[in-house]
Amino acid sequence: MIPFIPKQHAQNTALALFLGFILLLTGCASTTPDGEVNDPIETANRSIYKFNEHFDQYLLKPTALGFQKLPTPVQTGTHNFFMNLNDVVVITNDILQLNLEQGTSDTLRFSVNTVFGILGLIDMATPMGLPKHQESFAETLGHWGVGSGPYLVIPFLGSSSLRDAPALVVDFFTHPASALSATNDIIGLAAVRMVDVRSQLLKTTDIRDQLALDPYIFTRETYYQWRQNRIYDGNPPKVIIEDFEE
């Protein structure tokens, strides 16, 4: 049984950690002067990466494969439900990025799917011309010019950076799951979401394992390209693309 953690204490601790991390971001860059991804603690990162790979191999991936054997409506409904909850985070960051047009679209999307899509189990909004967007506080920081900083690998969660890791705290407290009072409920919801995400990535990681000479480096480089693509909504500056090509 996981002990109950008072919500106020958890919020104060998380806020302190976030503020401590965010102060370190000043002057941090994602690449070194020679264009390499900034990975000063690669040895530690590789150890955590190896731990995550074992966790995935023996528990998460088998669970995700089992999840894919469930009826398609169950899989789709589960995925849609979590995507609908995530829209609250997206709307928050739309506003923080002053993207009011997208924020209006995402608010309508969340309202339609929550009310008419049975709490988001059915995606009613996409056919209505209200597409799903992806925004997070890490992307908001990047939008306003905060560099990603050194690469980090987080236990269980995988690739991140000095900017992106503490931003997860903000994303959590803007997510509807943070309203749950019991830690057990939050962890249970997060576990189902993790299985859902892993099931979406099964083919991708299989390709990585077949083609990458060094899966760690492949994952690291891909993460930075993915994050830059998200920050710039699919249109990263040419200079960034050239840096990664080099």
N, C-alpha and C positions, 0 to 999 in steps of 0.2 A: 504494500500500500504506500503510495507516495504521499508524504505529509502535506497538509494544507499550508500554503504560504500567504500571510496577510497581504491583501492586494496593495494597500498603501505602502507597506514596506518594500514590496517588489517594485512599485513605481519609483520610489525614492532611490533605490539601489540602481535601477536601470537608468534613471536620469543622471545620476552621478557618473556612471560608467560612460554614458553617451557624451557628456560634457568633457570628460577627461580625454576621450578619444578624439573628439572633434577639434580640440586645441592642438593636437599633433598634426593636423592636416595642412597647416599653413606651410607653404613652400614645398609640399610633397608632390612628387611627379610619378607617373605610372611607368616611365621608361628612364633608363640611364642615358648618359651623354652619347653612348655609342648605339642607341636605339634599342637595346635589349630591355625586356620587361624587368622592372625593378623587383627583384626577389632576394632581398638580403638575408632572409632566414630560410633559404631553400632546404637546408638539411632538416629543420623542424617541420617545414611544410610537407616535405616528402614523407616524413614519418606519419604525420596525420593523414596524408593522402593514402598511404598504405593501410592505415587503420580503417579509413572509410571504405576502401576497396574490399577489405575482409568483411566488414559489416554489410556491405552491399551483396557480396557474393553468397554469404551464408544466411542472410535474413531478408534484406530489403528486396533484392531482385527476385528470389523465389516467391515472396509475398506478392510482388507486382505481377508475376507470371500467373499466380493463382487468381489475382484480381481480374486479369484479362479473360479468364474462363467464365466469369459471371455473365449473365445475360447483358447484351449490349445496352438496353435501356437503363440498367443499374449503373453501368460504367459511365454512360453519357450523363445521366442524372446527377451522379456524384460529382463529376467534373464540372458540370454546369453550376451546381450548388456552390462549389468553392470559388468558381470564377465570379459568381454574383456577389459573394462576400468580399472578394478582392476589389470589386468595383468601388467600394467605400474608400479604400486606400488610394485607388486611381483618382477618384474625384478630389480627395484632399490634395493630392500632388498636382492635379490640374490647376487648382486654385493657387497653390504656392508658386507654380510656374507662370501664373497670370494667363493661362491658356483657357480663357472663359468660353470660347466656342466649343472646345473639346469637353470642358467641364459640364456645359449644358447638355451635350449629347450623352455623356456618361451618366449624368443624373437621371435623364429620361430613361436611359437603358436600365439602370438599376431599379427605377420605379416600376417600369413595365414588367421586368422579369420577376420582381418580388411580388407584385400584386397579381398579375395574370399568369405568370410562369410558376406558380406554387413555390414561392420562396427561392426561385431561381432554378428549380429542377428542370424546367423547360426553358430553352432560350427562345423567347418570343420576340426579342428586340432585334436580333440580327436580320431576320427577314424583313423587318420594318425599316431597314436602313440605318440602324444604330449599332455600328460595329464595336467589337470588343477592343479596348485599348489597354496598354500595359504601362503603368507609371509606378515609381516607387520613390522613396525619399532619397535614395542613392542617386537616382536620375535627376531629382530636383537639385541636389547639391552640384552634380555635374553640369546641369543646365545653367547654374549661376557661376560656373567657373571654378569650382572646387576640384582639385586634382584627385585622382584615385589613390595615389600613394602606393606603398609597397604591397605586393601580392600576399594574400593570406589564405590559408586553408583552414576552415573551421570544422571541428569534429562533427560528424553526421551531416552537416549542411554543405560542405565542399568549398568550392572556389569563392573567394571574396577579396576584399582589399581593405586598407586602413580606413578609407572613406566609407565603403559599402557595409562593413561589419557593424559599426555603431548605428548606421542608418536603419538597420534591421529593428532596432529598439523602437524607433519612431514608427516604423511600419506596423509593428505589433500593437502599439497603443492607439493607432488609428484604425485597426482592424476590429470588426465586430466581436471577434473571439475574446478580445481583451475585457469585454463586459462580463464574461463568465467569472463567477466568484471562486470556483473550486479549481485548483491546479490540475487535478485528475481530468477534469472535463477539457481543459485547454490542451493537455498533452494528448488525450485521446483524439481530439479533433485534428491536432497537428500530425499525429501518426497516420490518420486516414488520408490527410492531404499529401503527406510524403509518399505514400503508396500510389496515390493518384498521379502525382508528378513523375514518379519513377516509371510507371506504366507507360507514360507518354514518351519516355526517353529510351525505351528498350532497344529500338532499332538503331538509334543514334549511337549509343554506347557500344553496341555490337560492331558497328562500322569502325568506330574509333579503335577498338581492341584489335581489329583485323588489319588496319592500315597504319596506325601510328607506331613509329619506331620507339618513341618514348611517350607513353600515354600521359605522363605527368606534364611534360612540356606542351603536348598537344592540347590538353585540357586547360592549362594556364593561358596559352595564346588565344584559344578559342573564347575563353571567358572574357578577356579584355576586348576582343573584337565585338563580341555579343553585347557587352555593356556600352561600348561606344556607339554601336548601332542603335541601341535603345535610347541613349541620351539624345541623339540627333534624329530620332524618329525615322531611322532607315536611310538618312542622308548625311553620313559623317563627312567632315571636311576632307578634301583631297589629301592634305598633308598627313592626316591621320592614317588614311588608307595606305599611302606610300610608306609610312614608317613601319606598318605591319608587314607590307610586302617585302621590305628589306630584311 
